[in-house]
Amino acid sequence: MNLPPFEQVVTDHGPTVLRVCRAVLGPDDAEDAWSETFLSAMQAYPRLRPDSDVVAWLVTIAHRKAIDQVRAAGRRAITLPELPDRAGTDDVARSDASGLWDALRALPLKQRQTVAYHYLVGMPYRDIAAIVGGSEDAARRAASDGIASLRTSLQTGAA
């Protein structure tokens, strides 16, 4: 079985990779990780075995690129000319979905990743465990704990 042309891989799996990047990084920083994922994938694609699971391969690359961005952001200093008195009401980033992004961002990294990979990408826990490390049962538990935390956080925020 031959692999499809790389352009077709990007077309077919680009939205899935973007969902993974958004789940790990949030909506603002996801596009850079998405681009870096496909740049790396393009370089490695000619060496990919024909029987490879392309989605799992891409999600693994996206996961690593997103983690690289999380680590890099932790090393950068944030400078502001002055602190605002309060957040603006017309802030585009504070949309109706911002509560969900805030709740996702508050989850521990492994929970956020397992929730994203299982519920957004549809990956089985066995594949998730291979990507984030640990056992299939640990991935299942992390996703379950993450969903429970999201429910609690979103119900508390709605009240």
C-alpha positions in Angstrom: 0.0 0.0 0.0 1.5 3.4 -1.0 1.2 6.5 1.0 -0.9 9.3 -0.4 0.8 12.5 -1.6 1.8 14.8 1.3 -0.6 17.5 0.2 -3.4 15.0 0.6 -2.2 14.2 4.1 -2.3 17.9 5.1 -5.8 18.3 3.6 -7.2 15.1 5.2 -5.6 15.5 8.7 -4.9 19.2 9.1 -8.1 19.9 11.1 -7.3 17.0 13.5 -3.8 18.3 14.1 -5.1 21.8 14.7 -7.6 20.4 17.2 -4.8 18.7 19.1 -2.6 21.9 19.0 -5.6 24.0 20.3 -6.3 21.6 23.1 -2.8 21.7 24.3 -2.0 25.4 23.7 -5.3 27.2 23.4 -6.7 28.9 20.3 -4.1 31.7 20.2 -0.8 29.7 19.9 -2.1 26.6 18.0 -1.4 27.7 14.5 2.4 27.9 15.1 2.5 24.4 16.4 0.3 23.3 13.5 2.8 24.8 11.0 5.8 23.3 12.8 4.1 19.9 12.9 3.6 19.8 9.1 7.1 21.2 8.4 8.6 18.3 10.5 6.2 15.8 9.0 7.1 16.9 5.5 10.7 16.3 6.1 10.1 12.8 7.6 7.3 11.7 5.3 9.5 10.1 2.6 10.9 7.7 5.2 7.5 6.8 6.7 6.6 3.1 6.3 3.6 2.5 4.0 1.7 0.6 6.7 2.1 3.4 9.3 -0.9 5.0 11.0 -0.5 8.5 9.6 -3.0 10.1 12.1 -1.2 8.7 15.1 2.1 9.7 13.6 0.9 13.3 13.0 -0.7 13.5 16.5 2.6 12.4 18.0 4.5 15.1 16.1 1.8 17.8 17.0 2.0 16.7 20.7 5.8 17.2 20.7 5.6 20.5 19.0 2.9 21.8 21.3 4.9 20.7 24.4 8.0 22.4 23.0 5.9 25.6 22.8 4.6 25.2 26.4 8.2 24.8 27.6 9.5 27.7 25.6 6.7 30.0 26.9 7.7 29.0 30.4 11.2 30.3 29.8 10.2 33.7 28.2 9.7 36.8 30.3 6.4 38.6 29.9 6.7 42.4 29.8 3.8 44.8 30.0 4.0 48.6 29.8 1.5 48.7 32.7 -1.1 46.4 34.2 -4.6 47.1 33.1 -7.1 48.0 35.8 -9.5 45.2 34.6 -10.0 43.2 31.5 -11.8 44.9 28.6 -15.4 43.8 27.8 -14.7 43.9 24.0 -11.7 41.6 24.2 -12.0 39.2 21.3 -10.1 36.4 23.1 -12.8 36.5 25.9 -15.5 34.9 23.8 -18.3 32.6 25.1 -15.8 29.7 24.7 -13.2 31.4 26.9 -14.6 29.6 30.0 -13.9 26.3 28.3 -10.4 27.3 27.3 -9.7 28.6 30.8 -11.0 25.3 32.3 -8.8 23.3 29.8 -5.8 25.4 30.5 -6.3 24.8 34.3 -6.1 21.0 33.9 -2.8 19.3 34.5 -1.0 18.8 31.2 -1.4 15.0 31.0 -5.2 15.3 31.7 -5.5 18.1 29.1 -3.7 16.0 26.5 -5.6 12.8 27.1 -9.0 14.6 27.0 -8.0 16.3 23.7 -6.6 13.2 22.1 -9.5 11.0 23.1 -12.5 13.3 22.8 -11.3 15.7 20.1 -9.2 13.4 17.9 -10.9 10.1 18.7 -7.7 8.2 19.5 -7.9 5.0 21.5 -6.3 5.1 25.0 -3.6 2.6 23.9 -2.3 5.1 21.3 -2.6 8.0 23.8 -0.6 6.1 26.3 2.2 5.6 23.8 2.3 9.4 23.1 2.0 10.9 26.6 3.7 8.0 28.4 2.3 5.5 30.9 -0.2 2.7 30.6 -3.5 2.5 28.8 -5.3 2.4 32.2 -3.4 5.6 33.3 -4.5 7.4 30.1 -8.1 6.3 30.6 -7.9 7.5 34.3 -6.3 10.9 33.3 -9.1 11.5 30.7 -11.8 10.6 33.2 -10.3 12.8 35.9 -9.9 15.6 33.3 -13.6 15.4 32.2 -14.7 15.3 35.8 -12.6 18.4 36.5 -14.0 20.2 33.4 -17.6 19.4 34.4 -17.0 20.7 38.0 -15.2 23.8 36.7 -17.8 24.7 34.1 -20.7 24.1 36.5 -19.1 26.2 39.1 -18.3 29.0 36.6 -21.9 28.9 35.2 -23.4 29.3 38.7 
